Structure formats: structure tokens, C-alpha cells
Amino acid sequence: MRSERLSVVVTRRLPERIEARLGELFGATLNTEDRPMTREALIRAGQQADVLVPTITDVIDAEMLEKMGNRLKLIANYGAGVDHIDVTAARKRGIIVSNTPGVSAADTADMTMALILAVGRRVPEGMAVMQEGIWSGWSPSALLGMRLSGKKLGILGLGRIGQEVARRARAFGLEVHYHNRRRLRRETEEALGAHWWESLDQMVARMDVMSLHCPHTPSTYHLMNARRLKLMKKEAVIINTSRGEVVDENALTRMLRTGELAGAGLDVYEQDSGVNPRLRALPNVVLLPHMASATREGRIEMGERVIINIKVLEDGHRPPDQVLPGYF
């Protein structure tokens, strides 16, 4: 066991109680301005720290890792996704990468259902009518939406989040279908009431709602490309709370504009904060600022998992949430 405290650099503001605990346990350097660190600042942080605590906004590639030198021992990512970190390059340099898996599964599933309801029942359009003061009274043909009960929900990626979505979807009377690289155990399928499709194309063509819950990897980049989006029913909607790169955003925008798809609910985008302005202008799209995991409880729990991973490393053991190359 080390006698000196580990040097820990945190790249963004975290909940106060988490920052306080990091300061108590380690030699913590905090980012009090809460501005994303530049590439150069991240390299300097890696040179000066035993542990780096980045977030999804911090891209850490092989070149940066090489420049960081040999002091850095752990990248304790604050979040589950690690596609912004070159895990393979880190492993080659003897740097462990950890994450916070499963913490935000329920929160993200809640927001997924909120998006399904908002898009399917045209909630933003109704809000706009009221806020603009143009509502002229009830009409039997006004703002007709989609009844959820009895509709088919296709889940792309039935992992932790996807399974939480499935549980909620059944309560709304949705039929749950899914596509994974590998089929789940039969008892899991039965518990979730989920039907597995070996062919993603065949599933996509038959769903009323498609909800995406797979990580961003080379194999999932534009998994929902123009060809596959065109397989969807004209009355269908697509929901994405996973990673923006999974969808061909330009193709999706074109189809939404021409009425080839009924609607979309998006919390993530290909260019992060650079949302396509044509997408913003569409009335049949609900856009959120990457807030699916944004609950106070979830952020604190994520911080606690980060602390556990750092403390276990300090005690001379492998962090419990270590990520290996190819894990996703």
C-alpha cells in the first residue's frame, strides 16, 4: 500500500459531495471553471497525475497518451461509454481504464420512454400551440398522435439500458422486440417478454418504434444508415439515447423532412453539440441536450463508482470496473 496520496486530476465539475470526498482521500485537482479542457491541458494533466478522471467531452487518443509519459496509471472515466478513450493504446502503455457501468441505466430508460411519448403523442407541438397563444379550442382532428398500446418496439442493443426500457415499455402495452449480436438467455427473454430477431433488417421493417441502445464502435458506426432507415415504416419513429454516430444523421434528416418517417426523439448527435440546423427546424423531432442520464442521484452514484475504482487501485488491486479493449 502506498504511503503517499495519489494525485488525481478531474476534468469537469462533479457533484460537491464527490469533489469533497476526492479531496479527502486523494491529492485532487478540480476544474472549478467547468470548461472542457483543451487537448494540451489534458496532456499536461496526464503528465502530472497518477489518475485522470475525464468525461465524455474529453477525447484521449494514442498520441496524447504517448505524450502524457509514464506517471499516469489509471483513467477513471466518469461515465459508462469509453469510445472517447483509446483503450487499446492505454493498455499498451500499462494504463488501466475504468468506467461506471449500469449507473445511469434506469435514468436513461426513463428518458427514452419520455421521448417515445413526446414524439408519439406530439407533446412539443401541443406545447408550442399553447405557448404561442394560438389554441382555438378542442378539435377531434387536432394533433392526432400514436397510441402506444399494441405497438411494436424494436430495441437495438438489449443490454442494461435496453432491458430497463423493455420493462417500462411492457407497462405501456408495447410489444418488445430486440436485436443483439448474441441472443440473450431464454429466461431473460421470458422475464422481459422480448422477442429476438437474428436479422436487424427484418426487425427494423416491422417496428412502430425503434429505440437505439448500443455503444459507438467501428461496427456500429452508421448501423442505422440510409438503406436501413428506408426499411422503416412510414408511420414509425426512431429514438436515440445511445450515441449519435450510430445513426446517419443526414439521411435521417432528409427522411424526416420528406415524410418518409413519422418522427424522431434524439438526445445524442453525430457532432455532439453541433446539431444539424435542418434537424432543429423540424416539428416532428424532439431534441434534447444529452440529458438522458442527468439526475442528481445518478451523477452522485457515478462519482462514487469513480472513487471506488481509484481507491481499489491505491490499495494495490485491479479496479472493479476495468474496461478491456473490445469490451464493447
N, C-alpha and C positions, 0 to 999 in steps of 0.2 A: 504493500500500500504506500502511495506517495505521501510524503510529509508536507510538501508544498501544495498550494491550491492550484487547480487547473485554471489556465487563462481561457476565458470564454468570451467570444465576440458575437453579439446579437445584431442582426442587420436591420430589424424593424422594431417598432414599439410593440410590446406584448402586454397582456393584462398586468396591472400594477402588482398584484399578489405574486405573479410569476416572476416579474423582474426583481421584486424584493427577495424572493426565495433564491433566485440565481445569485444575487449579491451576497446573501448569507452563506451559501455553500461554496461558491467559486469566486475567482477573480473576474467579475463580469464587466464588460464594456458594453454599454447600451447605446442605441441610436435614438437619442431623445428628440430629434427633429422628425423622425418617422418618414424620412425621404429615402427612396430607393438608392442604394449605394451604387456608385459608378463601378465600372469594370476595374479601374485602377485601385479604387478604395477596397474592393473585395479582395484583390490580390494582396494589398498591404495587410488587410485583416487576417488573411490566411497565413501570412508570414509571421505575424505577431501572436497568433493564438494556438492553443492546444486543441480547442474546439471552436468550430464555426457553426452558428445557428442561423441558417438562411431561411427564406420563404420562397414561394413560387416566383416572385419577381426577380430573384437572383439567379441569373444564368451562370453556371460554373462549368467551363469546358476543360478539355485536356490541356490546352496551352496555359490557361490560368493556373491549373493545378501544378503544372511544372514550375511556374514562376513563384508559386507560394512556398516552395522549399520543402524542408523535411520536418519542420516542427509540428505541423497540423496532423492530428491523429484521428479526429472524428468530425464529420459533417452531420450534425444532428438536425435534420430538416424539420422545420415547423410546418407540418402538413403531411398528407399521405402520398401525394404524387411526387415523383422524383425525376420526371422527364426533363427538368431544367438542370440536372446534375449529370455529368458523365461518370456514371457509377463504375464502368469498366476501367476508365483511366484512374479513378480514385483507388480502386482495388490494386491496380498495378503499382501504385506508389505507397501501398500499405495504409491507406486512409480508409477508415470504416465510414459507411454511410448508413444512417438510420432515419426512420420516418415515424409517423404517428398513425398507423393504420386503424381503420374502423371507428375512430373517434367521432367523425362527422357523418357517419352513415345514416343515422336516423334524421339528423338535421337536413341533409341533402335530400333524403327521401320525402320529407315534409314539403320542401320547396318544389320538388318535382311534381308532387300532387297539386300544389298551388298553381304551378304553371299549366298543368293539364286542365284544371278547372278554369283558369283565367283565359286560356286560348279557346277551349271548347265552348265556354259559355259567354265569350266575348266581353269579359269584365272590363278591360280598359276602354273599350268603345262605349260601354254604358257610362263609365265614369266621365269620359270626355263630354258626352251629351249633357250630363248634369253640371259639370264644372263650367262648361261654356254657356250654360243657361238657355239651351235650345230645345229642351224637352217639352213637347207639346201635349203630353199625356199618354196613357197606355194605349197600345195598338196591338191587335192579335198577330200582326206580321212583323213587328219591330224587333230587331236584334235577335233573331232566332239562332240558337246555338245547337250544340250536340249533346244529346243525352248520353251520360257515361254508362249507365247500367246496360249490360248486354254487349257492350263494345269489346273489341279485341285489342289488348295492349301487348305490343311486342317489346320486350326488354333485350337490348343488345348489351350483354355482359351481366350475368346474374351472380355477381359477387356480393360483398357485404351490402353495398348500397342498393344494388338491384334487388336483392332479397327483401330489404326493408320496403322498397317500392311495391314489390309484389304483395306483401302483407297488407299494405294500405289500399292497394288497388282492389283487392278482393272485397274489402269493406264497402267499396263503391259499386260493387257488382260487375267489375270488369273481368273479362276472361284473360288470364295471364299466359302469355307465350314467351319463349326466350330462345336465344341463340348464344351458345358458348363454343369455344374451341373444343372443350371436352364436356360431355354430358354430366350433369350432377347425379348423385346417388338417388335411387328411386324413392327412398323415404323422404329425402329433401324435396323432391318434386311433388310428392303427395302432400306434404305439410304445407307447401306454398300453393298447391293447386296449379302448378306450372306445367305447360306442355312444351317439350323440347323440339326444336327444328334443326335438323342437320344442315339444311340449306338456308343460308341467310336470305338469298334472293326470294325463295318461295315464301318465307315468313313475311318479309317486307311487303310483298304484293298483296297480302291478305289482311294486314293490320289496319285498324282505325286510328291507332295512336302508336307511334314509335318513340321509345324513350331510351336514350343512349347513356350507358354506364360503363364504358370500357376505357382503359388508360390510353394515353398517347404513346405509341411505339411506332417503329418503322412499318410494322404490319397493319396498324390501324389507321395510319395517315390516309385521310380521304376514304375511309372504309365506306362511308355514305357519299359516294361520288355521284356525278351527274347520271350515269347509267342506272345506278341503284335507286336514286331518288325518283327517277321516272317510273320505276316499278310500283311506287306507292299509289294508292287510290287517290283520286282527285279530292275526295272528301276527307282525307286523312290529315293528321297533324303530326309534327315531329317536335320532340322535346330534347334539349341537350343541356345537361348539368355536369358533363364529364370533362372533355377537353375540346376546344374549338377546332383543333386540327383534324378531328375525326370526321368532320363534315366539309364538303366542298362548298364553302360559303357563297361563292359567286354563283354556282349552279343553283343553290338553294334560293338565293335572292331572285334569280330570274324566274324560277318556277312559282314562287310566291307572288311575284308581280303579274304573271300571266294567268294566274288562277289554276295552275296545274297541281297545286297543293292548297289545302284549306287554311293552314296556319302553322305557326312555329312559336315555341317558347324557348328562349335562349338565355343562358346565364354565363356562357363562355364563348369566345370568339377566336378566329384564326390569328388575328393580330392583337390579341389581348385588349387593350383599351382603344385600339384603332378600329372602331366599329364602322362597317360599310354604311355611308350616309344614305344609300338607297334602301338599306335594310331598316334604318331608323324611320324612314318615311312611310313604311307600310302599315296600314291599320290592322292587318291580320297577324301581326307579330308582336309578341310580348318580350321585351328586352330587360334584363336585369344586370347589375354591375358585379358579376361574380360573387354573389352573396348567399349561395345555397348553404354554405357551412357557417354562415355568420350568426352564431348565437353566443351569448356571453358564456354559457355553460361549456359549449364546445371549445371555445378559444382557451378557456382555463384548463380543460382536460388535455388539450393538445400540449399546452405548456408543461403540464405535469408529466406527460409522457416524455417530453424532451429532457426534463430534469432527471427522470429515471434512467434514460439512456446514458446521459453524461455521468451520473453517479456510479452506475454499474461499470462503466469504463474506468473511472477513477479507482474503483475497488479492484481493478485488475481482471475484469471479466468482459466477455463479449456483450454488447448492448442487446437487449431482448428484441428490439425492432430493427436489427441489422438488415439492410437490403443488399441482395446479391445481384450481380449482373444477370439480366434475363429474367429476373423475378416477375416482372410484369409482362 
